[in-house]
Amino acid sequence: VWETENNACYDDMFCEPSRKDRLIRRPGNTLSNFFYLFSAMVVLTSSYSRAFISEEKTSFILSDATFGTMMLILSISSTVWHGCNAMWSHGVDLWSMD
């Protein structure tokens, strides 16, 4: 179901070598997604705070929350894609980058 042995697409797109039979196949690309996760948490926390706690109301709360959600989706799908090469996550990864 996960198709983790198919490296053709990954090898054509990235230069980081795949470490087969490891918990994280490509640590550089996988662990760098922490910054997307951290940024998503900051944006989502700020959006929640401005929407429900703060007196400051702006028209950008919905767009900020959408941006934070997309970064969260990107961090998860990209971590799965680079970490274990699951083909189903590649489409979601590309979609969330656009």
C-alpha positions in Angstrom: 0.0 0.0 0.0 2.8 2.5 0.9 5.0 1.5 -2.1 8.2 2.5 -0.3 10.5 0.5 -2.5 9.9 2.6 -5.6 12.8 5.1 -5.7 12.6 6.1 -9.4 10.8 9.3 -8.8 12.8 10.3 -5.8 16.2 9.6 -7.4 15.3 11.8 -10.4 14.3 14.7 -8.3 16.7 14.9 -5.3 20.4 14.4 -4.8 20.4 13.2 -1.2 21.1 9.4 -1.3 18.5 7.1 0.1 19.6 5.1 3.2 17.8 1.8 2.7 16.6 -0.2 5.8 16.9 2.9 8.1 14.2 4.5 10.1 14.7 7.8 8.2 15.8 7.2 4.6 16.8 10.8 3.9 17.5 12.7 7.1 18.4 16.0 5.6 15.2 16.5 3.6 13.1 14.9 6.4 14.4 16.7 9.4 14.3 20.1 7.7 10.5 19.9 7.7 10.7 20.8 11.4 10.8 24.4 10.3 7.5 24.1 8.5 6.0 22.4 11.5 7.2 25.2 13.8 6.1 27.9 11.5 2.7 26.3 11.1 2.2 26.1 14.9 3.2 29.8 15.3 0.8 31.0 12.5 -2.1 28.8 13.8 -1.6 29.8 17.4 -1.5 33.5 16.4 -4.6 33.1 14.2 -6.5 31.3 17.1 -5.4 34.0 19.6 -6.5 36.9 17.3 -9.8 35.2 16.5 -10.9 34.1 20.0 -8.8 35.8 22.7 -7.6 39.1 21.5 -9.6 42.3 21.1 -7.8 42.9 17.8 -9.9 41.6 14.9 -8.5 41.7 11.4 -9.8 40.6 8.0 -6.7 38.3 7.6 -7.5 35.7 10.3 -9.0 33.3 7.8 -6.2 33.6 5.3 -3.6 33.3 8.0 -5.3 30.2 9.4 -5.5 28.7 5.9 -1.8 29.4 5.4 -0.9 27.8 8.7 -3.0 24.7 7.9 -1.3 24.4 4.5 2.2 24.6 6.2 1.0 21.9 8.7 -0.1 19.6 5.8 3.2 20.3 4.1 5.2 19.4 7.1 3.4 16.1 7.6 3.3 15.0 4.0 6.9 16.1 3.2 8.2 14.3 6.4 6.4 11.1 5.3 7.6 11.5 1.6 11.3 12.1 2.5 11.3 9.8 5.5 10.0 6.6 4.0 9.3 7.3 0.3 5.6 6.6 0.6 4.2 7.4 -2.9 0.8 8.5 -1.7 2.3 11.4 0.3 4.2 12.7 -2.8 1.0 14.2 -4.4 -0.1 15.8 -1.2 3.4 17.1 -0.7 3.5 18.7 -4.1 -0.1 20.0 -3.7 0.6 21.7 -0.4 3.7 23.5 -1.8 1.6 25.1 -4.5 
